Amino acid sequence: MRLIDADKLERTDGLFTYKFTDDLDIMSCCAYRYEDIETAPTVEAIPVEWLETYIDEHWSDECYLDGVGRTLEKVIARWRTECEK
């Protein structure tokens, strides 16, 4: 998985032709160039899924159970709340 800052990509608005079946359909939407996505620099980030797996795998450690695990859970919950706004 490559994590990029999608907010920095330049989007293109317009009419695009897609082939959904044997016929061509035209849609009005915005799109991002494949090359821009593929060449976008990566950002330093930890996927939430990785953090959740880490918590699950290390929950039995007594020190971890008391502090770090609960803190990470709170951080993830806060992040999800912020994303919903």
Residue frames relative to the residue before (quaternion, step in Angstrom):
aa qw qx qy qz dx dy dz
M 1.0000 0.0000 0.0000 0.0000 0.00 0.00 0.00
R 0.1647 -0.7527 0.6316 0.0855 3.56 -0.98 0.96
L 0.1814 -0.7773 0.5932 0.1051 3.56 -0.80 0.97
I 0.0207 -0.7963 0.6034 -0.0362 3.55 -0.78 1.12
D 0.4789 -0.6248 0.5208 0.3303 3.56 -1.28 0.27
A 0.2457 -0.8147 0.5112 0.1208 3.58 -0.03 1.31
D 0.5730 0.6021 -0.3803 0.4055 3.60 1.15 -0.47
K 0.6716 0.4960 -0.2963 0.4638 3.58 1.17 -0.44
L 0.5295 0.6211 -0.4173 0.3996 3.60 1.24 -0.09
E 0.3733 -0.7090 0.5527 0.2292 3.54 -1.10 0.71
R 0.2236 -0.7939 0.5509 0.1275 3.57 -0.64 1.08
T 0.2936 -0.7309 0.5959 0.1566 3.50 -1.29 0.58
D 0.1922 -0.7636 0.6069 0.1077 3.56 -0.78 1.05
G 0.4106 0.7168 -0.5072 0.2456 3.56 -1.08 0.65
L 0.6084 -0.5101 0.4452 0.4140 3.49 -1.32 -0.42
F 0.0666 -0.8025 0.5929 -0.0037 3.53 -0.86 0.98
T 0.3216 -0.7329 0.5700 0.1856 3.54 -1.12 0.71
Y 0.0443 -0.7928 0.6076 -0.0159 3.55 -0.82 1.06
K 0.2725 -0.7307 0.5971 0.1877 3.55 -1.14 0.60
F 0.1145 -0.8184 0.5626 0.0261 3.57 -0.18 1.32
T 0.7708 0.0794 -0.0370 0.6310 3.58 1.05 -0.75
D 0.7667 -0.2617 0.2214 0.5429 3.59 -0.83 -0.92
D 0.6734 0.4603 -0.2840 0.5040 3.57 1.25 -0.38
L 0.4231 -0.6695 0.5437 0.2779 3.53 -1.25 0.44
D 0.1409 -0.7716 0.6165 0.0684 3.56 -1.01 0.84
I 0.2641 -0.7474 0.5902 0.1530 3.53 -1.14 0.68
M 0.0672 -0.7965 0.6009 -0.0017 3.56 -0.93 0.97
S 0.2854 -0.6982 0.6222 0.2095 3.50 -1.23 0.54
C 0.2990 0.7432 -0.5441 0.2493 3.58 -0.56 1.13
C 0.4630 -0.6111 0.5222 0.3734 3.53 -1.26 -0.27
A 0.0854 -0.7941 0.6013 0.0227 3.54 -1.16 0.58
Y 0.2944 -0.7131 0.6050 0.1968 3.51 -1.35 0.30
R 0.4911 -0.6601 0.4764 0.3102 3.56 -0.97 0.80
Y 0.5517 -0.6295 0.4507 0.3102 3.54 -0.96 0.96
E 0.6556 0.5253 -0.3120 0.4438 3.57 0.92 -0.90
D 0.6391 0.5267 -0.3283 0.4543 3.59 1.04 -0.78
I 0.6523 0.5035 -0.3074 0.4759 3.57 1.01 -0.81
E 0.6935 0.4948 -0.2760 0.4451 3.57 0.88 -0.97
T 0.7593 0.3667 -0.2089 0.4953 3.60 1.04 -0.67
A 0.4141 0.7070 -0.4784 0.3159 3.61 1.26 0.05
P 0.4800 -0.6665 0.4754 0.3153 3.59 -0.95 0.80
T 0.4765 -0.6598 0.4954 0.3036 3.54 -1.12 0.62
V 0.3027 -0.7197 0.5925 0.1984 3.54 -1.27 0.44
E 0.4761 -0.6429 0.5103 0.3156 3.54 -1.18 0.52
A 0.2612 0.7511 -0.5525 0.2498 3.57 -0.41 1.27
I 0.2923 -0.7203 0.5989 0.1923 3.53 -1.24 0.47
P 0.4095 -0.7147 0.5038 0.2599 3.62 -0.66 1.04
V 0.5680 -0.6121 0.4342 0.3379 3.58 -1.01 0.83
E 0.6253 0.5486 -0.3402 0.4385 3.59 0.98 -0.80
W 0.6327 0.5218 -0.3333 0.4651 3.58 1.02 -0.76
L 0.6481 0.5157 -0.3174 0.4619 3.60 0.95 -0.87
E 0.6590 0.5071 -0.3127 0.4590 3.59 0.93 -0.87
T 0.6422 0.5046 -0.3179 0.4816 3.59 1.01 -0.77
Y 0.6343 0.5336 -0.3229 0.4569 3.57 0.98 -0.84
I 0.6361 0.5174 -0.3218 0.4734 3.59 0.97 -0.86
D 0.6717 0.5088 -0.2966 0.4494 3.59 0.85 -0.96
E 0.7112 0.4726 -0.2621 0.4496 3.57 0.94 -0.91
H 0.7777 0.3489 -0.1699 0.4945 3.62 1.09 -0.60
W 0.3699 0.7770 -0.4539 0.2313 3.57 1.26 0.13
S 0.6329 0.5639 -0.3435 0.4042 3.61 1.08 -0.57
D 0.5553 0.6024 -0.4000 0.4108 3.61 1.17 -0.37
E 0.4882 -0.7173 0.4143 0.2747 3.61 -0.59 1.15
C 0.6672 0.4899 -0.3063 0.4702 3.59 0.86 -0.91
Y 0.6527 0.5203 -0.3039 0.4592 3.55 0.96 -0.90
L 0.6362 0.5507 -0.3201 0.4353 3.57 0.96 -0.90
D 0.6917 0.5071 -0.2829 0.4294 3.58 0.96 -0.84
G 0.8654 0.1551 -0.0357 0.4752 3.59 0.84 -0.77
V 0.7721 0.4066 -0.2300 0.4308 3.51 0.33 -1.27
G 0.6590 0.5242 -0.3156 0.4373 3.60 0.86 -0.90
R 0.6829 0.4693 -0.2842 0.4824 3.57 0.88 -0.92
T 0.6227 0.5356 -0.3374 0.4600 3.58 1.04 -0.74
L 0.6542 0.5017 -0.3138 0.4711 3.58 0.92 -0.87
E 0.6343 0.5222 -0.3347 0.4615 3.59 0.96 -0.79
K 0.6562 0.5039 -0.3096 0.4686 3.59 0.98 -0.81
V 0.6350 0.5246 -0.3246 0.4649 3.57 1.01 -0.82
I 0.6550 0.5026 -0.3116 0.4705 3.60 0.91 -0.89
A 0.6529 0.5093 -0.3162 0.4630 3.60 0.91 -0.90
R 0.6571 0.5058 -0.3077 0.4665 3.60 0.94 -0.87
W 0.6365 0.5330 -0.3163 0.4590 3.57 1.00 -0.87
R 0.6612 0.4993 -0.3083 0.4674 3.59 0.93 -0.89
T 0.6287 0.5273 -0.3299 0.4668 3.59 1.03 -0.77
E 0.6588 0.5060 -0.3040 0.4664 3.58 0.94 -0.88
C 0.6581 0.5224 -0.3081 0.4462 3.61 1.00 -0.80
E 0.6413 0.5438 -0.3233 0.4341 3.58 1.12 -0.62
K 0.5847 0.6090 -0.3637 0.3935 3.60 1.19 -0.45
